[in-house]
Amino acid sequence: MANESNEGAACSWQPKKKPSATLDQRFSTGDLPVEPNRYSLIWAYFCPWANPVKMEIDLLGLDKVIASSPIYSLRHTGIDDDWFFGPDENDDDPILEISRVSTAYKKADPSFDSRPTIPALVDVQTGAVVTSQSATLLEELGTEWRDYTAPGAPDLFPDADHDELVALSKRIADLSKIINGASTAISQEGFNRLSDRFFDELEDFNQRLANQAYLFGDHMTTADLMLFARLLRFDLVWYYTAKLNKHRLQDYPNLWRYAR
């Protein structure tokens, strides 16, 4: 379900070919203006890559200045290379005024011919996707949009934790790569290796949370949003689909408390 070409991967089916463009413009470099009411986030409830970005926007109060364009959660019959905004092919998103996610990608790059991914931040003025990398969005919304965060909102990407936060976030993102690898393993040996690595990671996170509320102590960060989005799906989805069933989440008392 995810295109794992980089640590900012997003929800999609495995692409038939490499995307024709890397859509990763940034606010920190001046490529994009930090401007309220200019952008809309394409996301979905089912996507562990998009959920943390949407949660961040809401927790910071940025939902007052960044719009939301949720997609329809099911693929349309016979169309496995695009996402739609409603059950009917002609159901438009009221903000972007398009019915297919691919339209926003093609406005950014007319030669785009791969499967579009989410999350995707769209410039409403042009209708084009400007950033489709979840890692970029999580960092830049937490740092470059501080002038627009709500009073009392948490600092989800504190400067003091930057390097360790980036490194830990990559480890959490890699959980999805391990899950995908286990789901498609062609040998028992290969599956066992990935399964062991997956549960070793869970145990490490379990130990990290033994005496603290969040991954970085007493304050929530974007890494917590990423880990929560994945833990939420473990018992419900990956325990069955990826056969990662050596343990359940409740077998890790600190992770179980944390997720609840």
N, C-alpha and C positions, 0 to 999 in steps of 0.2 A: 504494500500500500504506500510505501514511501520511496522517493527518489533519494538515494543516499550518496549522491556524488560529492557532498561536502558537509561540513558540520552544521551548516544552516539549512539542511534539507527540509523538505516539505511533503505534504500529503499528495500522493498521486498514485497511479499504477506505474509499474516499471516502464520507462519510456522505450519506444522502439528505436530511437536514435538519440544522440546527444542533443540537448537543447541548442537552438541556433543563437542564443544570446544569454549572457549572464546578467540578470537584472539585479544589480546590487549597488544602486546609487545611495549616497550617504548624506546625512545632514551635517556630520562633523567635518566633511571636506568642502562644504559649500556647494556640492552638487544639487542639493535640494534645499529650498527655503523652509525654515521652521515657521509655518504660517497656519494659524487656526482655521478650521473649516475648509481646508484645501484637500484633505485626503480622506479616503475610505479604505478600511481593511476588509479584504475578502478572506473569510475564515469559515470554519465548520465546527459543529459540536463534536464530531467524531474524530477529529484530527489532533493527535498529541503534539504536533508541531505548531498548529495554529492556536490551540487552546491557551498556552502560556502567554502568547502575545495579546490575545483578547483579555485575559485576566489582568495582565499588566496595565493595559489601557484603562480598564475599569477601576482597578485599585488605586491608580494614580489620579483618577478623575479626569483623564484625558478623553474620556468618552464625550465630554462636553465640547471638545474641539476637533476630535477625529471621529468620523462617521464609521458605521459598520454595515457590511454587505455580506450577510451569511448566505452560503450556498445551500441548495437542496441536497440532502444527505445521501440520496440514492442515485446511482447511475441510471441514465435513460436507456431503455431497452434498445440493444443494437448499437449503442454508442459508448465505447469504453475509453475514448481518448479526449474527453472533455467533461467539465462540470457545468451544471445549469443552476439557475437561481430559483427555479420552481419546478413543479411536477410536469408542467407543459413546456414545450420547447419555446413558446413565445412569451413566457412569464419573465418580464423585465425586473431587474433590481431597480427600485424607485430612485436610488441615488445615482447609479452609474448609467442607468437606462440602457442596459444590455442584458441579453438572456443567457449568454455563454461566457465563461471565464476566459476562454481563448481569445475573445474579441479584445479584451484589455491587453493581453500579451501582444497581439498583432498590431495594436496601436503603438506599442513600444518598439516593436521590431516586425515590420511587414513580412519578413522571411521566416518568422517563428512557425515551426511545423511539428513541435513536439507536444506532449501532453502537458497542459498547464498545471502548476502546482499551487498549493496554498500553504501558509498564508501569503498574501500578496497585497502590498500597499499600492493604492492607485491614486494618481493625481487626478482629482475630479475635473480640473480645468481642461486637461488633455485627454482624459479617459484611459491613459496608459499606465501600466504597471511600472513602478519606479524601483521597487525592492521586493524580491521574492525569497529572501534569505531570513529564516527565523532568528538566527543568531545575531544578525545585523539589527533586526528590528528590536529584539529584546535589549540589546545594549544601547542603541541610539535613542529609543523612546525613554529609557531610564536616565539618560544623561543629557541629551540635547534638547529635551522638552521640559526641563525643570521649571522654566518660567510659567508654564501653563498647568503644572500639577496642582491638585487641590490642597488647601491648607491642611496640615496634619497628615498628608499622604506619606507612606513609607518611602524611604530611599532604597529602591529595589536594585540599584546598580551603584553602590557606594564606591567612590574613587579609591578608598583605602584598601578595598578588597579586589581591585580590578584584575590583577594578574591571576590570583588564585581562583577568582570567580570564573574567568574565561576558561581556565584549565579544568575546573570541576564541571562546568557546563558541557565541555566537550566529552567528558566521561559519561555524563548522563545521556547526551545525544547518542553516544556509541552503544548504549543499551539497545536502542532501536535497530542498530546495525546487527548486533548479536542476535536479536530476535528474528530479524529477517533471514539471517544466515541459518539459524536453527530451523526455520520454517521450510527452507529449501535445501537442507543438507542431503547429500546423496549417499552418505555412508554413516554407519553407526558411530564410527570413531570420530568423524567430523562433528556430528551432533553432540556427542559426549563432551568434546572439547569446548564447544560453544556453551553447552548447558552449564558446565563447571564454571566457566568464566562468568556467566550471567549470575549464578547464585553466589559466587565469590564477591561480585560487585554489590549485590544486595546485602550480604553480610557486612561488607565494609561500610556501607551507608548506615546500616543498623547500628554498628559500633560508634560511628561518628555522632549519631543522635542519642547516644546513651545518656548523656548528661546535659543536653541542650535542646532547646525547642526547635531550632532551625539549623540548617547546614552550616551557617556562619555564626552560631551562637544564639543571641536573643533577638536578632533582627532578620526579617524575611528578605530574601533576594530573588532575582529571576531564576537562580538555580533551583530554589524551592518550587517555583511554579512549574519548571520543567520536570522535576522529579515527581511531583504530585500528579501531573498529567499522565505520567507513565505508570505509576503505582496504581492509579485508578483503574487502569485497563488490564492489570496483571491477572487477577483472579477471574475477571469477567471475560477476557478475550485470550490473552497469550498463554494462559495455563492450558487452554484447550487447543487453540489453533497452531501454536508452535510446539506443543507437547512439553513445555517447560513446567513440568508438574512434580518435580522432586520435592518442592516445598510450596506452601501457600504463603500469602503475605502475612497472615496472622501468626505464622511460625516465627516471625521476626518481631518481637514485642515492641521495639522502639519504632520501627517502620510502621507497624500497625497503628500505634498511638498517633504517630505523626500524620499518617494518611487520613485517619478519622478526624 
